[in-house]
Amino acid sequence: MFNVNPIVNRLLPPNVDNTLRGMKLPVYVFTLLALVSTVRSCIHLLAPDGGAGSIAGMDLTVEGAGGIVFAFALWGSAQLIYALIQLVVAFRYRSLVPFMYLLLILETLLRVLVGHMRPVSFAHTPPGAIGNQVILPLAIVMLVLSLWSGRQTLNQAK
């Protein structure tokens, strides 16, 4: 029978430290994704239109456009907090990388679900929609690799 306990212990380690008990590649990819998340969040937070018109291609000439920009900026602030947590995990608490991949998968799936539940018109396909098609399979593969029972460990705490 398949033993689930080692997988649960990798996802939710009893001791959180800077050791990744698995392949090294997922930590490097996760660090890159955390940096991209940081940049993306700053764009939504700081761009005059929150990236809604200039990046996503939303029509901001409509009534209520200020609310759209406001929502994008709020989203950027939430993304920035999440990105900071990602960076802390990438550089200090690497044993949580598998759990963070699980969260990334869930967050991406929820964004896709919201897009289907509340469709919006765009002038072109937004980068986030394209990114979802890349991030989701990448995060799934990296989650599997981070759970892999390899002999390698990556420990920066020494």
C-alpha positions as CSV (number, residue, x, y, z in Angstrom):
1,M,0.0,0.0,0.0
2,F,1.1,3.6,-0.7
3,N,2.4,5.4,2.4
4,V,1.2,9.0,2.4
5,N,3.0,10.1,5.5
6,P,6.4,10.9,3.8
7,I,4.5,13.1,1.3
8,V,2.7,14.9,4.1
9,N,5.9,15.4,6.0
10,R,7.5,16.9,2.9
11,L,4.5,19.2,2.3
12,L,4.2,20.1,6.0
13,P,7.6,19.4,7.6
14,P,7.6,18.9,11.4
15,N,10.7,21.2,11.5
16,V,10.9,24.1,9.2
17,D,14.5,24.9,8.2
18,N,16.6,25.7,5.2
19,T,16.9,22.1,4.0
20,L,15.2,20.8,0.9
21,R,15.0,17.1,1.0
22,G,14.7,16.4,-2.7
23,M,16.0,17.6,-6.0
24,K,17.7,21.0,-6.2
25,L,16.0,22.2,-9.4
26,P,12.6,23.0,-7.7
27,V,14.3,25.5,-5.4
28,Y,16.0,27.3,-8.2
29,V,12.8,27.5,-10.3
30,F,10.9,28.6,-7.2
31,T,13.4,31.4,-6.6
32,L,13.0,32.6,-10.1
33,L,9.2,32.5,-9.8
34,A,9.4,34.4,-6.6
35,L,11.4,37.1,-8.3
36,V,8.9,37.3,-11.2
37,S,6.1,37.5,-8.7
38,T,7.8,40.4,-7.0
39,V,8.2,42.3,-10.2
40,R,4.6,41.5,-11.3
41,S,3.2,42.7,-7.9
42,C,5.1,46.0,-8.1
43,I,3.8,46.7,-11.5
44,H,0.2,46.2,-10.4
45,L,0.8,48.2,-7.2
46,L,2.8,51.1,-8.7
47,A,1.8,51.5,-12.4
48,P,-0.6,54.5,-13.0
49,D,-3.2,52.1,-14.4
50,G,-2.2,49.2,-12.2
51,G,-1.3,47.4,-15.5
52,A,-5.1,47.0,-16.3
53,G,-4.9,48.9,-19.5
54,S,-1.3,49.0,-20.4
55,I,-0.6,45.3,-19.8
56,A,-3.9,43.5,-19.6
57,G,-5.5,45.4,-22.4
58,M,-8.7,46.4,-20.4
59,D,-10.7,49.4,-21.7
60,L,-10.2,52.1,-19.1
61,T,-12.3,54.7,-20.9
62,V,-15.5,53.2,-19.3
63,E,-17.3,54.6,-16.3
64,G,-15.9,53.1,-13.2
65,A,-12.4,52.7,-14.6
66,G,-11.0,54.1,-11.4
67,G,-12.4,51.1,-9.5
68,I,-10.7,48.8,-12.0
69,V,-7.3,50.5,-11.4
70,F,-8.0,50.5,-7.6
71,A,-8.7,46.7,-7.7
72,F,-5.5,46.1,-9.7
73,A,-3.5,48.0,-7.2
74,L,-5.1,46.1,-4.3
75,W,-4.3,42.9,-6.1
76,G,-0.7,44.1,-6.5
77,S,-0.4,44.7,-2.7
78,A,-1.7,41.2,-2.0
79,Q,0.7,39.8,-4.6
80,L,3.6,41.7,-3.0
81,I,2.9,40.1,0.4
82,Y,2.7,36.7,-1.2
83,A,6.0,37.4,-3.2
84,L,7.8,38.4,0.0
85,I,6.7,35.2,1.6
86,Q,8.0,33.3,-1.5
87,L,11.3,35.1,-1.2
88,V,11.7,34.3,2.5
89,V,10.9,30.6,1.8
90,A,13.4,30.6,-1.2
91,F,16.2,32.0,0.9
92,R,15.6,31.0,4.5
93,Y,13.0,28.2,4.8
94,R,13.5,25.9,1.8
95,S,11.8,23.0,3.5
96,L,8.5,24.8,2.8
97,V,9.2,24.9,-1.0
98,P,6.9,21.9,-1.7
99,F,4.1,23.5,0.3
100,M,4.6,26.7,-1.6
101,Y,4.3,24.9,-4.9
102,L,1.0,23.5,-3.7
103,L,-0.2,27.0,-2.8
104,L,0.9,28.3,-6.2
105,I,-1.0,25.5,-8.0
106,L,-4.1,26.3,-5.9
107,E,-3.8,30.0,-6.5
108,T,-3.4,29.6,-10.2
109,L,-6.4,27.2,-10.4
110,L,-8.5,29.7,-8.5
111,R,-7.5,32.5,-10.9
112,V,-8.5,30.3,-13.8
113,L,-11.8,29.5,-12.1
114,V,-12.5,33.2,-11.4
115,G,-11.8,34.0,-15.1
116,H,-14.4,31.4,-16.1
117,M,-16.9,32.5,-13.5
118,R,-16.5,36.3,-14.1
119,P,-15.3,36.7,-17.7
120,V,-13.9,40.1,-18.7
121,S,-13.2,41.5,-22.2
122,F,-9.6,42.3,-23.1
123,A,-8.1,43.9,-26.2
124,H,-5.7,41.1,-26.3
125,T,-4.8,38.0,-24.3
126,P,-3.3,39.3,-21.0
127,P,0.2,38.0,-20.0
128,G,-1.3,36.5,-16.9
129,A,-3.6,34.2,-19.0
130,I,-0.6,33.0,-20.9
131,G,1.4,32.7,-17.7
132,N,-1.2,30.4,-16.2
133,Q,-0.7,28.0,-19.1
134,V,3.0,27.9,-18.3
135,I,3.0,28.2,-14.5
136,L,0.4,25.5,-13.8
137,P,2.2,22.5,-15.5
138,L,5.6,23.9,-14.3
139,A,4.4,24.1,-10.7
140,I,3.0,20.6,-10.8
141,V,6.2,19.1,-12.2
142,M,8.3,21.1,-9.6
143,L,6.0,19.9,-6.8
144,V,6.5,16.3,-7.8
145,L,10.3,16.8,-8.1
146,S,10.4,18.6,-4.7
147,L,8.6,15.6,-3.1
148,W,10.9,13.1,-4.9
149,S,12.8,11.0,-2.4
150,G,16.2,11.8,-3.7
151,R,19.4,11.6,-1.7
152,Q,20.3,15.3,-2.5
153,T,19.7,17.9,0.1
154,L,20.3,21.6,-0.3
155,N,21.2,23.2,3.0
156,Q,22.3,26.8,3.3
157,A,21.9,27.0,7.1
158,K,25.4,25.7,7.7
